[in-house]
Amino acid sequence: MTPLTRTASVLSLFTVLACSTTPVQTTDQWGNPKFNMTFEDPEEGQRHRRASGHISLVSSLSMLSGRFVGTGPENDLTIELERFRDPKMGRVSLLLTVSGRYGGNDVRRSGLVRLAGSDAAPRLAYYPDFEPGASTKVSVWDRPSGRHCGVVLKPRGEGFSTETSCESVMPGEWALGIGADGIRLKDVRSGETLRFTKVTG
């Protein structure tokens, strides 16, 4: 786990704990001090959720950025996620490129992956038909046309996970796991699992 990922995970945990309750000192019937936990006001809660969402966004971006190589039998694929400059605040765009061989077949695909902050769970959107050359057109950049799939990345342990069923983008139902060491894609129906290890250095 990289120092940035470890720091983001720890900060996210402390933010969630700090946001949920606030200690308030009172006294019991004999005048002795005691502490109760009371829910904070909504405005303070929103500030904490925004901070937690930003930390989760940074953490998920750190885990998803870079180069990943396939592991396991017949998985000679490579995934590259390269960050694009996105004009909108609170959102990050990555160009996805998948290349190599899987099951004896040549594979070459590209698309757009977008991350956006949303409370403690960032949203991920995948656009398989995105054309990198169209990124100079603002309207296309903000609203890519064609198929797309959107999911919420739920914090799990030191990473994120989600399940999705976007038949128009990826046939079947898939479980996605993202961690500091790599990416895991599992077909929920067949159990087929694709693992990718992050290349460091």
C-alpha contacts under 8 A as a table, 3 or more apart, distances in Angstrom:
res1	aa1	res2	aa2	distance
1	M	5	T	6.33
1	M	6	R	6.31
1	M	180	A	5.13
1	M	181	D	6.66
2	T	5	T	5.25
2	T	6	R	6.20
2	T	180	A	7.06
3	P	6	R	5.10
3	P	7	T	6.01
4	L	7	T	5.19
4	L	8	A	6.07
4	L	59	S	7.58
4	L	62	S	7.47
5	T	8	A	5.11
5	T	9	S	6.11
5	T	59	S	5.57
5	T	62	S	6.51
5	T	63	M	7.26
5	T	180	A	6.89
6	R	9	S	5.20
6	R	10	V	6.27
6	R	158	E	7.94
7	T	10	V	5.22
7	T	11	L	6.06
8	A	11	L	5.13
8	A	12	S	5.98
8	A	55	I	5.89
8	A	56	S	7.14
8	A	58	V	7.21
8	A	59	S	5.52
9	S	12	S	5.12
9	S	13	L	6.29
9	S	55	I	7.92
9	S	56	S	7.71
9	S	59	S	6.92
9	S	158	E	6.24
10	V	13	L	5.18
10	V	14	F	6.32
11	L	14	F	5.20
11	L	15	T	5.99
11	L	55	I	7.18
12	S	15	T	5.06
12	S	16	V	6.23
12	S	52	S	5.70
12	S	55	I	5.96
12	S	56	S	6.63
12	S	120	A	7.95
13	L	16	V	5.30
13	L	17	L	6.31
14	F	17	L	5.09
14	F	18	A	5.94
15	T	18	A	5.10
15	T	19	C	5.96
15	T	48	H	6.85
15	T	51	A	7.55
15	T	52	S	5.90
16	V	19	C	5.16
16	V	20	S	6.28
16	V	48	H	7.80
16	V	49	R	7.91
16	V	52	S	6.80
17	L	20	S	5.56
17	L	21	T	7.28
18	A	21	T	6.32
18	A	22	T	7.16
19	C	22	T	7.56
19	C	40	E	7.67
19	C	45	G	6.22
19	C	48	H	5.69
19	C	49	R	7.45
20	S	39	F	6.77
20	S	40	E	7.51
20	S	45	G	7.91
21	T	37	M	5.85
21	T	38	T	5.67
21	T	39	F	4.96
21	T	40	E	6.20
22	T	37	M	5.53
22	T	38	T	5.50
22	T	39	F	6.17
22	T	40	E	6.09
23	P	35	F	6.15
23	P	36	N	5.73
23	P	37	M	4.69
23	P	38	T	6.45
24	V	35	F	5.48
24	V	36	N	5.33
24	V	37	M	6.16
24	V	38	T	6.85
25	Q	33	P	6.71
25	Q	34	K	5.69
25	Q	35	F	4.47
25	Q	36	N	6.41
26	T	33	P	5.78
26	T	34	K	5.35
26	T	35	F	5.97
26	T	36	N	7.19
27	T	30	W	7.55
27	T	31	G	5.17
27	T	32	N	5.16
27	T	33	P	4.36
27	T	34	K	5.36
27	T	35	F	7.97
28	D	31	G	5.31
28	D	32	N	5.47
28	D	33	P	6.55
28	D	34	K	6.66
29	Q	32	N	7.51
40	E	44	E	6.56
40	E	45	G	6.43
41	D	44	E	5.54
41	D	45	G	6.27
42	P	45	G	4.88
42	P	46	Q	6.21
43	E	46	Q	5.17
43	E	47	R	6.54
44	E	47	R	5.18
44	E	48	H	6.35
45	G	48	H	5.13
45	G	49	R	6.14
46	Q	49	R	5.04
46	Q	50	R	6.15
47	R	50	R	5.20
47	R	51	A	6.28
48	H	51	A	5.10
48	H	52	S	6.08
49	R	52	S	4.96
49	R	53	G	5.94
49	R	119	D	4.91
49	R	120	A	6.39
50	R	53	G	5.00
50	R	54	H	6.19
50	R	118	S	7.54
50	R	119	D	5.63
50	R	120	A	7.75
51	A	54	H	5.18
51	A	55	I	6.33
51	A	119	D	7.93
52	S	55	I	5.16
52	S	56	S	6.22
52	S	119	D	6.28
52	S	120	A	5.14
53	G	56	S	5.10
53	G	57	L	6.10
53	G	117	G	5.34
53	G	118	S	5.51
53	G	119	D	4.26
53	G	120	A	4.22
53	G	121	A	6.34
53	G	122	P	6.64
54	H	57	L	5.01
54	H	58	V	6.25
54	H	90	G	7.90
54	H	117	G	6.00
54	H	119	D	7.85
54	H	120	A	7.78
55	I	58	V	5.21
55	I	59	S	6.13
55	I	120	A	7.91
56	S	59	S	4.97
56	S	60	S	6.05
56	S	117	G	7.51
56	S	120	A	6.00
56	S	121	A	6.56
56	S	122	P	6.44
57	L	60	S	5.26
57	L	61	L	6.07
57	L	115	L	7.15
57	L	116	A	6.83
57	L	117	G	5.55
57	L	121	A	7.87
57	L	122	P	5.68
58	V	61	L	5.13
58	V	62	S	6.17
59	S	62	S	5.19
59	S	63	M	6.40
60	S	63	M	5.11
60	S	64	L	6.12
60	S	122	P	7.76
60	S	159	G	7.57
60	S	160	F	7.45
60	S	178	I	7.89
61	L	64	L	5.19
61	L	65	S	5.90
61	L	92	V	7.85
61	L	115	L	7.54
62	S	65	S	5.61
62	S	180	A	7.97
63	M	178	I	6.88
63	M	179	G	6.06
63	M	180	A	5.23
63	M	181	D	7.81
63	M	182	G	7.39
64	L	81	L	6.87
64	L	178	I	7.38
65	S	80	E	7.78
65	S	81	L	5.25
65	S	82	E	6.33
65	S	83	R	7.04
65	S	94	L	7.77
66	G	80	E	5.83
66	G	81	L	5.26
66	G	82	E	6.39
66	G	198	K	7.24
66	G	199	V	7.38
67	R	78	T	7.21
67	R	79	I	5.77
67	R	80	E	4.51
67	R	81	L	6.44
67	R	198	K	5.92
67	R	199	V	5.58
68	F	78	T	5.70
68	F	79	I	4.97
68	F	80	E	6.31
68	F	182	G	6.88
68	F	183	I	7.83
68	F	196	F	5.43
68	F	197	T	5.18
68	F	198	K	4.34
68	F	199	V	5.65
69	V	76	D	7.36
69	V	77	L	6.15
69	V	78	T	4.57
69	V	79	I	6.36
69	V	196	F	5.08
69	V	197	T	5.38
69	V	198	K	6.59
69	V	199	V	7.08
70	G	75	N	5.33
70	G	76	D	5.51
70	G	77	L	5.12
70	G	78	T	6.01
70	G	79	I	8.00
70	G	194	L	7.30
70	G	195	R	5.82
70	G	196	F	4.34
70	G	197	T	6.45
71	T	75	N	5.90
71	T	76	D	7.21
71	T	194	L	7.59
71	T	195	R	5.68
71	T	196	F	5.86
71	T	197	T	7.01
72	G	75	N	5.76
72	G	194	L	7.74
72	G	195	R	7.23
74	E	101	R	7.57
74	E	102	Y	5.48
74	E	103	G	5.04
74	E	104	G	6.92
75	N	101	R	6.70
75	N	102	Y	4.95
75	N	103	G	6.84
75	N	194	L	7.47
76	D	100	G	5.70
76	D	101	R	5.04
76	D	102	Y	5.81
77	L	98	V	6.79
77	L	99	S	5.60
77	L	100	G	4.44
77	L	101	R	5.50
77	L	102	Y	6.35
77	L	107	V	7.69
78	T	98	V	5.71
78	T	99	S	5.39
78	T	100	G	6.10
78	T	196	F	7.92
79	I	96	L	7.11
79	I	97	T	5.78
79	I	98	V	4.69
79	I	99	S	6.77
79	I	196	F	7.89
80	E	95	L	7.82
80	E	96	L	5.78
80	E	97	T	5.18
80	E	98	V	6.57
81	L	94	L	5.72
81	L	95	L	5.53
81	L	96	L	4.76
81	L	97	T	6.64
82	E	94	L	5.16
82	E	95	L	5.13
82	E	96	L	6.74
83	R	92	V	7.51
83	R	93	S	5.94
83	R	94	L	4.26
83	R	95	L	6.29
84	F	92	V	7.52
84	F	93	S	5.39
84	F	94	L	5.42
84	F	95	L	6.71
85	R	92	V	7.62
85	R	93	S	6.98
86	D	89	M	7.70
86	D	91	R	6.98
86	D	92	V	6.03
86	D	93	S	5.96
88	K	91	R	5.94
90	G	116	A	5.88
90	G	117	G	5.98
91	R	114	R	7.03
91	R	115	L	5.64
91	R	116	A	4.38
91	R	117	G	6.76
92	V	114	R	5.68
92	V	115	L	5.08
92	V	116	A	6.39
93	S	112	L	6.97
93	S	113	V	5.81
93	S	114	R	4.50
93	S	115	L	6.41
94	L	112	L	5.90
94	L	113	V	5.08
94	L	114	R	6.23
95	L	110	S	7.27
95	L	111	G	6.05
95	L	112	L	4.89
95	L	113	V	6.30
95	L	132	P	7.64
96	L	110	S	5.32
96	L	111	G	5.03
96	L	112	L	5.65
96	L	113	V	6.51
97	T	108	R	7.46
97	T	109	R	5.78
97	T	110	S	4.36
97	T	111	G	6.66
98	V	107	V	7.07
98	V	108	R	5.62
98	V	109	R	5.11
98	V	110	S	6.19
99	S	106	D	7.70
99	S	107	V	5.25
99	S	108	R	4.47
99	S	109	R	6.54
100	G	106	D	5.91
100	G	107	V	5.39
100	G	108	R	6.79
101	R	104	G	6.00
101	R	105	N	5.28
101	R	106	D	4.49
101	R	107	V	5.52
102	Y	105	N	5.34
102	Y	106	D	6.65
102	Y	107	V	6.97
110	S	128	P	6.58
110	S	129	D	7.56
110	S	130	F	7.45
111	G	126	Y	7.19
111	G	127	Y	5.56
111	G	128	P	4.32
111	G	129	D	5.84
111	G	130	F	5.04
111	G	131	E	7.24
112	L	126	Y	5.78
112	L	127	Y	5.00
112	L	128	P	6.42
112	L	129	D	7.86
112	L	130	F	5.75
113	V	124	L	6.94
113	V	125	A	5.71
113	V	126	Y	4.65
113	V	127	Y	6.44
114	R	123	R	7.96
114	R	124	L	5.53
114	R	125	A	5.06
114	R	126	Y	6.49
115	L	122	P	6.57
115	L	123	R	5.64
115	L	124	L	4.73
115	L	125	A	6.67
116	A	122	P	5.62
116	A	123	R	5.23
116	A	124	L	6.68
117	G	120	A	7.78
117	G	121	A	7.13
117	G	122	P	4.64
117	G	123	R	6.41
118	S	121	A	5.65
118	S	122	P	5.04
118	S	123	R	6.51
119	D	122	P	7.11
120	A	155	P	7.73
121	A	152	V	6.31
121	A	153	L	5.56
121	A	154	K	5.35
121	A	155	P	6.49
122	P	152	V	5.98
122	P	153	L	5.54
122	P	154	K	7.55
123	R	150	G	7.13
123	R	151	V	5.83
123	R	152	V	4.42
123	R	153	L	5.92
124	L	150	G	5.68
124	L	151	V	5.35
124	L	152	V	6.07
124	L	153	L	6.78
125	A	148	H	6.82
125	A	149	C	5.55
125	A	150	G	4.21
125	A	151	V	6.41
126	Y	148	H	5.41
126	Y	149	C	5.20
126	Y	150	G	6.41
127	Y	130	F	5.78
127	Y	144	P	7.37
127	Y	146	G	7.53
127	Y	147	R	6.18
127	Y	148	H	4.46
127	Y	149	C	6.76
128	P	147	R	6.77
128	P	148	H	6.63
128	P	169	V	7.01
129	D	145	S	7.76
129	D	146	G	6.35
129	D	147	R	6.80
130	F	134	A	7.95
130	F	144	P	6.59
130	F	145	S	7.59
131	E	134	A	5.50
131	E	135	S	7.28
132	P	135	S	5.51
133	G	136	T	6.92
134	A	137	K	5.65
134	A	140	V	6.59
134	A	141	W	7.14
135	S	138	V	7.05
135	S	140	V	6.75
135	S	141	W	5.19
136	T	141	W	7.16
137	K	140	V	5.45
137	K	141	W	6.01
138	V	141	W	4.92
138	V	142	D	6.10
139	S	142	D	5.36
139	S	143	R	6.05
139	S	144	P	7.87
140	V	143	R	5.16
140	V	144	P	4.95
140	V	145	S	7.06
141	W	144	P	5.86
147	R	168	S	6.85
147	R	169	V	6.54
148	H	169	V	6.57
149	C	166	C	6.04
149	C	169	V	6.75
151	V	162	T	7.05
151	V	163	E	7.72
151	V	164	T	6.76
152	V	162	T	6.65
153	L	160	F	5.58
153	L	161	S	5.59
153	L	162	T	5.52
154	K	160	F	5.26
154	K	161	S	5.36
154	K	162	T	6.13
155	P	158	E	7.43
155	P	159	G	5.91
155	P	160	F	4.42
155	P	161	S	6.56
156	R	159	G	5.33
156	R	160	F	4.99
156	R	161	S	6.26
157	G	160	F	7.46
158	E	179	G	6.68
158	E	180	A	7.69
159	G	177	G	7.55
159	G	178	I	5.60
159	G	179	G	4.46
159	G	180	A	6.88
160	F	177	G	5.94
160	F	178	I	5.15
160	F	179	G	6.59
161	S	175	A	7.31
161	S	176	L	5.47
161	S	177	G	4.41
161	S	178	I	6.15
162	T	175	A	5.79
162	T	176	L	5.29
162	T	177	G	6.73
163	E	173	E	7.29
163	E	174	W	5.64
163	E	175	A	4.26
163	E	176	L	6.06
164	T	173	E	5.83
164	T	174	W	5.42
164	T	175	A	6.45
164	T	176	L	7.97
165	S	170	M	7.66
165	S	171	P	7.73
165	S	172	G	6.27
165	S	173	E	4.48
165	S	174	W	6.36
166	C	169	V	5.51
166	C	170	M	5.76
166	C	171	P	6.81
166	C	172	G	7.38
166	C	173	E	7.29
167	E	170	M	5.26
167	E	171	P	4.43
167	E	172	G	6.08
167	E	173	E	7.83
168	S	171	P	6.69
170	M	173	E	7.96
172	G	187	D	6.82
172	G	188	V	7.79
172	G	189	R	7.30
173	E	187	D	5.87
173	E	188	V	5.55
173	E	189	R	6.64
174	W	185	L	6.61
174	W	186	K	5.47
174	W	187	D	4.64
174	W	188	V	5.45
175	A	184	R	7.96
175	A	185	L	5.81
175	A	186	K	5.09
175	A	187	D	6.51
175	A	188	V	6.41
176	L	183	I	7.44
176	L	184	R	5.81
176	L	185	L	4.87
176	L	186	K	6.60
177	G	183	I	5.79
177	G	184	R	4.95
177	G	185	L	6.56
178	I	182	G	6.21
178	I	183	I	4.79
178	I	184	R	6.53
179	G	182	G	5.37
179	G	183	I	6.39
180	A	198	K	7.80
181	D	197	T	5.97
181	D	198	K	5.57
182	G	195	R	7.51
182	G	196	F	5.48
182	G	197	T	4.40
182	G	198	K	4.77
183	I	195	R	5.98
183	I	196	F	5.12
183	I	197	T	6.63
183	I	198	K	7.71
184	R	193	T	7.03
184	R	194	L	5.79
184	R	195	R	4.59
184	R	196	F	6.30
185	L	193	T	5.62
185	L	194	L	5.04
185	L	195	R	6.44
186	K	191	G	6.18
186	K	192	E	5.67
186	K	193	T	4.20
186	K	194	L	6.25
187	D	190	S	5.60
187	D	191	G	5.14
187	D	192	E	5.19
187	D	193	T	6.29
188	V	191	G	5.42
188	V	192	E	7.68
